[in-house]
Amino acid sequence: MGEIIAIMNQKGGCGKTTTVVNLATSLAVMGRAVLIVDMDPQANATTSFGIDKTKLDYTIYSAISGEVSIKKATFPTFIQNLFIVPSNISLSGVGVELSKLDNYHIILKNILDEIKDLFDYILIDLPPSLGVITINGLVASDSVIIPIQAEYYALEGVADLINTINLVETRLRSPTPIKGILLTLYDTRTRLSRDVFRELKKYFEGKEHLFKTVIPRNIKLAEAPSHGKPCIIYDQESNGTTAYLKLAQEILDMEEDD
């Protein structure tokens, strides 16, 4: 049975979608069957694979609304072993629709249960907010990865984010352990990045897992989405590609330790 991992942070610009796209691709090239579920109405994960979000017959919204099965809304990417349930702006109103249902928080979980056995990993790209969509993503997931940008404002929001995860766990009785904290947009040339990394280690010591892999601030990671490609395809030699391959290996090693 596959592991469902939510990639979340209520703050935008932290490398959340970049992590979903490039971690999923790295795991796929390492031979794992991987599915991306794009739960963000902005659909950046979808367009990162060159998919025109305006010309989709079926999306994650189609599956959530019951129009089609999740299998029918799942499409192969041009990368072997990697599939995606795409998104578009139609998802933006789903929060209001779901909130009217008694079991609104388990809709995504029930849908993904139908295909969980088909994949080794399912990565959910959640929007930078803490609404109904994010609650569905947390309840559906086995674990959470939190990307944190190497800046002090990002540190301030970490405690609130973890409290939110714990609140969902308590109120909905749906535990979602934190798989790890991932430092992103790290610039080795700046003292700020080094200071933030040191503070993260101090804050999470004995509490949560902090990934050894650090994602650098890298121009190729920023350019790749505009070409409709993950960085590992756009530039195999870039520091960004190397970092996400290391992260994928770190996650596989965690799997073996379990």
TORGUDREN-131795 format. One line per 3 residues: for each residue x, y, z of N, C-alpha, C. Coordinates in steps of 0.1 Angstrom, whole numbers, plus 2048, in hexadecimal, padded with zeros to 3 digits. Each point is the difference from the previous one (the first is absolute). Layout:
BEGIN
X,Y,Z,X,Y,Z,X,Y,Z  ...
END
This chain:
BEGIN
808,7F4,800,7F8,80C,800,809,80C,800  7FC,80A,7F8,809,80C,7FE,7FE,80A,80C  80A,808,801,800,80B,80A,7FB,80D,7FA
7F6,806,807,7FB,80D,7FB,806,80B,808  807,809,7F9,807,80B,807,7FB,80D,7FC  7FC,808,809,7FB,80E,7FD,80C,809,801
802,809,7F6,80A,80A,801,7F9,80D,803  802,806,80C,7F8,80B,803,808,80B,808  7FB,80C,7FE,804,80C,808,7F6,80B,7FD
7FC,807,80A,7F6,80A,7FE,806,80D,7F9  80D,800,7FF,807,80B,7FB,804,7FD,7F1  7FD,809,7F7,804,7FE,7F2,80E,803,7FE
806,7FC,7F5,80D,803,7FC,80B,7F8,808  7FC,7F5,805,80A,7F8,808,805,7F4,7F9  7FD,7FF,7F3,804,7F4,7F8,7F8,7F4,802
7F3,802,804,7F7,7F4,802,7FE,7F9,7F3  7FB,806,7F6,7FD,7FA,7F3,80D,7FB,7F9  80B,808,801,80D,7FB,7FB,804,7F3,806
7FD,7FF,80D,804,7F3,807,7F7,7F5,7FC  7F3,802,7FE,7F7,7F6,7FB,805,7FA,7F3  802,809,7F7,803,7FD,7F2,80E,7F9,7FF
80A,805,806,80D,7FA,7FF,803,7F4,809  7F9,800,80C,802,7F4,808,7F8,7F4,7F9  7F4,803,7FB,7F9,7F5,7F9,808,7FB,7F4
805,809,7F8,808,7FC,7F5,80C,7F8,804  807,804,80A,80C,7F9,805,7FC,7F2,805  7F6,7FF,807,7FB,7F2,804,7FC,7F7,7F4
7FA,807,7F6,7FC,7F8,7F4,80C,7FB,7F9  80B,808,7FE,80B,7FC,7F8,808,7F5,808  7FE,800,80D,806,7F6,809,7F8,7F3,800
7F6,7FF,7F7,7F8,7F4,7FF,7F3,7FE,808  7FD,80B,807,7F3,7FF,808,7F4,805,7F7  7F5,7FA,803,7F4,805,7F9,7FA,80B,809
7FE,80C,7F9,7FD,80C,808,7F4,807,7F9  7F8,805,809,7F4,808,7FB,801,80E,807  7FE,80B,7F8,7FE,80D,805,7F1,803,800
7FB,805,80B,7F2,805,801,801,80F,802  7FC,807,7F5,801,80F,801,7F3,805,806  801,805,80D,7F5,805,807,800,80F,801
808,806,7F8,801,80F,800,7F9,806,7F4  7F6,808,801,7F9,806,7F5,809,807,7F6  80B,805,805,80A,807,7F7,806,7F6,7F6
800,7F3,804,804,7F5,7F6,80F,801,7FC  808,805,808,80E,802,7FC,807,7F2,7FE  7FD,7F6,808,805,7F3,7FE,7FC,7FA,7F3
7F4,803,7FC,7FB,7FB,7F3,807,806,7F5  802,80D,800,807,807,7F5,80F,7FD,7FF  805,7FC,80C,80E,7FC,800,804,7F4,7F7
7F6,7F9,7FC,802,7F5,7F7,7FB,803,7F2  7FF,80D,7FD,7FC,804,7F3,7F1,7FD,7FC  7F8,7FE,80A,7F2,7FD,7FE,7F8,80E,800
7F8,801,7F6,7F8,80C,7FE,7F4,7FF,809  7FF,807,80B,7F6,7FF,80A,7F2,804,7FB  800,808,7F5,7F3,805,7FB,7FA,7F6,7F6
807,7F5,7FD,7FB,7F6,7F6,7FE,7F2,806  7FD,800,80D,7FF,7F3,807,7F2,7FB,800  7FD,7F4,7FC,7F3,7FA,801,7FC,7FD,80E
80A,7FA,808,7FE,7FC,80D,80B,805,80A  7FD,804,80C,809,804,809,7FD,7FA,80E  808,804,80A,7FC,7FB,80E,7F3,805,804
7FB,80C,7FB,7F3,804,803,7F5,7F7,7FA  803,7FA,7F4,7F7,7F7,7FA,7FE,7F3,809  80B,7FC,806,7FF,7F4,809,7F9,804,80D
804,80B,806,7FA,804,80D,7F1,802,7FF  7FB,806,7F4,7F2,803,7FE,7F8,7F3,7FC  807,7F6,7FD,7FA,7F3,7FD,7FD,7FF,7F1
805,809,7F8,7FD,800,7F2,807,7F3,7F9  80C,7FD,805,807,7F4,7FB,808,7FA,80B  805,7F4,7FE,808,7F9,80A,80E,807,800
807,7FD,80B,80D,806,801,809,7FA,7F6  7FE,7F3,7FC,808,7FA,7F6,7FF,807,7F3  7F3,804,7FC,7FE,807,7F4,807,80E,800
802,806,80B,806,80D,801,80F,7FF,802  805,7F4,7FF,80F,7FE,802,806,7FE,7F2  80B,808,7FE,806,800,7F2,80F,7FD,802
806,7F9,7F6,80F,7FE,800,806,80D,7FC  80C,803,806,808,80B,7FB,80A,7FA,7F6  809,809,7FB,809,7FB,7F6,80C,7F9,807
800,7FF,80D,80A,7F9,807,7FB,7F2,805  808,7F6,7FD,7FC,7F3,804,7FE,7FE,80F  7F6,7F9,803,7FC,7FE,80E,7F9,80B,807
7FE,80C,7F9,7FB,80B,807,7F2,804,7FA  7F6,801,808,7F3,804,7FC,7FB,80C,808  7F5,806,7FB,7FB,80C,806,7F1,801,7FF
7FA,804,80B,7F2,805,800,800,80F,7FF  7FD,806,7F5,803,80E,7FE,7F5,809,806  802,80D,800,7F7,809,806,7FE,80C,7F7
7F6,808,802,7FF,80D,7FA,7F7,809,809  7FC,80B,7FB,7F9,80A,808,7F2,7FA,805  7FB,7F6,7F9,7F3,7FA,805,801,7FC,80E
80C,7FD,805,801,7FB,80E,7FE,80B,80A  800,80D,7FC,800,80B,809,7F3,801,809  7F5,7FA,7FA,7F3,801,807,7FD,7F4,808
809,7F6,800,7FD,7F3,806,7FF,801,80F  807,809,806,800,801,80E,7F1,803,806  7F9,809,7F9,7F3,803,804,7F7,7F4,7FE
801,7F9,7F5,7F8,7F4,7FD,802,7F5,80B  80D,7FE,803,803,7F5,809,7FC,804,80F  801,80C,803,7FC,805,80E,7F1,7FD,803
7F8,7FE,7F6,7F2,7FE,802,7FD,7F1,803  80A,7F7,7FE,7FF,7F2,803,804,7FC,80E  7F9,7F7,806,803,7FB,80D,80E,7FA,801
803,7F9,7F6,80D,7F9,800,80A,807,7F7  800,80D,7FF,808,808,7F7,80F,7FD,801  804,7FC,80C,80F,7FF,802,806,7F3,7FB
7F7,7F6,7FC,805,7F3,7FC,7FE,7FE,7F1  7FB,80A,7F9,7FD,7FE,7F2,80D,7FB,7F8  80B,808,801,80C,7FC,7F9,805,7F3,805
800,7FD,80D,805,7F4,805,7F9,7F4,7F9  7F2,801,800,7F9,7F5,7FA,803,7FE,7F1  802,80B,7F9,804,7FF,7F2,80D,7FA,7FE
80A,804,808,80E,7FB,7FE,801,7F2,805  7F7,7FB,809,801,7F2,804,7FD,7F7,7F5  7F9,805,7F5,7FD,7F7,7F5,80D,7FD,7F7
80A,809,801,80C,7FE,7F8,80D,7FF,807  7FF,800,80E,80C,801,808,809,7F4,7FD  7FB,7F4,7FE,808,7F4,7FE,807,800,7F3
7FD,809,7F7,806,800,7F2,80D,808,800  803,807,80B,80C,809,800,809,7FD,80D  80D,803,7FE,809,7FF,80C,7FE,80D,808
7FF,80B,7F9,7FE,80D,806,7F6,809,7F9  7F8,806,808,7F6,80A,7FB,803,80D,807  804,80B,7F8,804,80D,805,7F5,809,7FE
7FB,807,80A,7F5,80A,7FF,805,80E,801  7FE,808,7F5,804,80E,800,7F4,808,806  802,805,80C,7F5,808,806,801,80F,7FE
7F5,807,800,801,80F,7FE,806,807,80C  806,80C,7FF,805,807,80C,7F5,806,808  7F8,7F8,806,7F5,804,808,7FC,7F5,80A
7F8,803,809,7FC,7F5,80A,7F1,7FE,800  7FA,7FF,7F4,7F2,7FE,7FE,7FC,7F1,7FF  7F4,7FF,7FA,7FA,7F2,7FF,809,7F7,7F7
806,805,7F5,808,7F8,7F8,80C,7FB,807  807,808,808,80B,7FC,808,7FC,7F6,80B  7F5,802,806,7FB,7F6,80A,7FE,7F3,7F9
7FA,7FF,7F5,7FE,7F4,7F8,80E,7F9,7FD  80A,809,7FC,80D,7FA,7FD,806,7FA,80C  7FF,807,80C,806,7FA,80C,7FA,7F3,804
7F3,800,800,7F8,7F4,804,804,7F4,7F6  802,803,7F4,802,7F5,7F6,80F,7FB,801  808,808,806,80F,7FD,800,804,7F7,80B
80B,7F9,7FD,807,7F8,80B,80A,808,807  805,80A,7F9,80B,809,806,800,80D,7F9  808,80A,806,801,80D,7FA,80F,804,7FF
803,806,7F5,80D,807,7FE,7FE,80F,800  807,807,808,7FE,80F,801,80D,807,7FB  7FF,806,7F4,80B,808,7FB,800,80D,806
80C,804,805,802,80D,806,80B,808,7F9  7FC,80C,7FC,80A,809,7FA,80A,805,80A  80D,801,7FC,80A,805,809,7FF,80F,802
7F6,804,808,7FF,80D,804,7F9,801,80E  801,80A,807,7FB,800,80E,7F1,801,800  7F9,806,7F7,7F2,801,800,7FA,7F2,7FF
807,7F7,7F8,7FB,7F2,7FF,801,7F9,80D  80A,803,808,801,7F9,80D,7F4,804,809  7FC,80C,7FF,7F5,804,809,7F3,7F9,7FD
7FE,7FB,7F4,7F4,7F9,7FD,800,7F2,802  80B,7FA,803,802,7F2,802,7F7,7FA,80C  801,807,80B,7F9,7FC,80C,7F1,800,7FD
7FB,80B,7F9,7F1,800,7FD,7FC,7F5,7F7  809,7FD,7F6,7FD,7F5,7F7,7FF,7F3,807  809,7FD,809,800,7F3,807,7F4,800,80A
7FD,80B,806,7F4,800,808,7F3,7FD,7F8  800,805,7F4,7F4,7FD,7F7,7FF,7F1,7FD  80C,7FA,7FD,800,7F2,7FD,7FB,7F8,80D
805,804,80B,7FC,7F9,80D,7F1,802,803  7FB,80C,7FC,7F2,803,803,7F7,7F7,7F7  804,7FF,7F3,7F9,7F7,7F7,800,7F2,805
80C,7FC,805,801,7F2,806,7F7,7FE,80C  7FF,80A,808,7F8,7FE,80D,7F1,801,7FD  7FC,80A,7F8,7F2,802,7FE,7FA,7F5,7F6
807,7FC,7F6,7FB,7F6,7F7,805,7F2,802  808,7FF,80B,806,7F3,803,807,7F9,7F4  808,808,7FA,807,7FB,7F4,80F,804,801
808,7F8,806,80E,803,802,807,801,7F3  808,80A,7FE,808,802,7F4,80E,804,805  809,7F6,802,80D,804,805,808,808,7F6
809,808,805,809,808,7F8,80C,7F7,7FC  801,7FE,7F3,80B,7F8,7FB,80D,807,801  7FF,80D,7FD,80C,808,801,7FF,80E,7FD
809,809,805,801,80E,7FC,80B,801,7F6  7FC,807,7F5,80A,801,7F5,804,80F,7FE  80C,803,802,805,80E,7FE,802,802,7F1
7FA,80B,7FA,800,803,7F2,806,80E,7FE  803,803,7F3,805,80D,7FC,80C,804,809  809,7F6,802,80C,802,809,80B,806,7F8
806,80B,804,80B,806,7F9,80C,7FF,809  80A,7F8,7FC,80C,7FE,808,808,80D,802  7FE,80A,7F8,808,80C,800,7FB,809,80B
7F4,7FE,805,7FB,80A,80A,800,7FB,80E  803,809,809,800,7FC,80E,7F1,7FD,805  7F7,807,7FA,7F2,7FE,803,7FC,7F1,7FF
803,7FA,7F4,7FC,7F2,7FE,807,7F7,80A  80C,803,803,807,7F7,80A,7FA,802,80E  7FC,80C,803,7FA,803,80D,7F2,7F9,801
7F8,801,7F6,7F3,7F9,800,802,7F1,801  809,7FA,7F9,803,7F2,801,803,7FC,80F  809,808,806,804,7FE,80E,7F4,801,809
7F7,80A,7FE,7F4,801,808,7F7,7F5,7FE  7FE,7FB,7F4,7F7,7F5,7FD,805,7F3,808  80D,7FE,7FF,806,7F4,807,7FD,801,80F
801,80C,806,7FE,803,80E,7F2,7FE,804  7F7,805,7F7,7F1,800,803,7FB,7F2,7FF  804,7F8,7F6,7FA,7F3,7FE,808,7F4,806
80B,803,807,807,7F6,806,7F8,7F8,80A  7FF,7F3,7FE,7F8,7F8,809,7F1,800,7FE  7FB,809,7F6,7F2,801,7FD,7FC,7FA,7F3
805,806,7F5,7FD,7FB,7F3,80D,7FD,7F8  7FE,7F8,7F5,80B,7FD,7F8,804,80C,7F7  80C,804,7FF,805,80A,7F7,808,7F9,7F5
7FC,801,7F4,807,7F9,7F5,80E,805,7FF  809,7F6,7FE,80E,804,7FE,802,807,7F3  7F8,7FD,7F6,801,806,7F3,7FB,80E,801
807,80A,7FB,7FB,80E,7FF,7FF,804,7F1  7F5,806,7FD,7FE,804,7F2,805,80E,7FE  809,801,7F6,807,80E,7FE,7F7,809,7F8
803,80D,802,7FB,80A,7F7,806,7FE,7F2  7F9,7FC,7F6,806,7FB,7F4,7F8,806,7F4  806,806,7F6,7F9,806,7F5,7FA,7F6,7F7
806,7F4,7FF,7FA,7F6,7F8,7F3,7FB,805  7FF,7FF,80E,7F3,7FC,806,7F5,80A,7FD  804,80D,7FF,7F6,80A,7FD,7FC,801,7F2
80A,7FC,7F7,7FD,801,7F1,7F8,7F4,7FB  802,7F4,806,7FB,7F4,7FB,7F1,800,7FD  7F7,805,80A,7F2,800,7FE,7FB,807,7F3
807,80B,7FD,7FC,808,7F4,803,7F8,7F3  808,7F5,801,802,7F8,7F4,7F8,7F3,801  7F7,7FF,80A,7F8,7F4,802,807,7F4,803
80B,801,808,808,7F5,803,805,800,80F  801,7F5,807,806,800,80C,80F,803,7FE  807,804,80B,80E,804,7FE,809,7F5,7FC
7FD,7F4,805,808,7F4,7FC,800,7FD,7F1  7F5,805,7F9,800,7FE,7F2,805,80D,7F9  7FE,80B,806,804,80D,7FA,80F,802,801
806,7FC,80B,80F,801,802,804,7F5,80A  805,7F5,7FA,804,7F5,809,80C,803,809  808,80A,7FC,80C,803,807,7FF,80B,80B
7F4,806,801,7FF,80B,809,800,7FC,80E  803,80A,809,800,7FD,80E,7F3,7FD,805  7F5,806,7FA,7F3,7FD,804,7FC,7F1,7FE
804,7FB,7F4,7FD,7F2,7FD,807,7F7,809  80D,803,803,808,7F8,809,7F9,7FF,80E  7FC,80C,805,7F9,801,80D,7F4,7F7,801
7F7,801,7F6,7F4,7F8,801,802,7F1,7FE  80A,7FC,7F9,804,7F2,7FF,805,7FB,80E  807,809,807,805,7FC,80D,7F4,7FF,80A
7F7,80A,7FE,7F4,7FF,809,7F8,7F3,7FE  7FE,7FD,7F3,7F9,7F3,7FD,807,7F4,806  80D,800,7FF,808,7F5,806,7FE,800,80F
800,80B,806,7FE,801,80F,7F3,7FB,804  7F5,802,7F8,7F3,7FB,803,800,7F1,7FE  806,7FB,7F5,801,7F2,7FE,807,7F9,80C
80B,806,805,807,7FB,80B,7F8,7FF,80D  7F7,80A,801,7F7,800,80C,7F6,7F5,7FF  7FC,7FD,7F3,7F7,7F4,7FE,806,7F3,804
80D,7FF,7FD,808,7F3,803,801,7FF,810  803,80C,806,801,7FF,80F,7F4,7FC,807  7F4,803,7FA,7F3,7FC,806,7FE,7F1,7FE
END
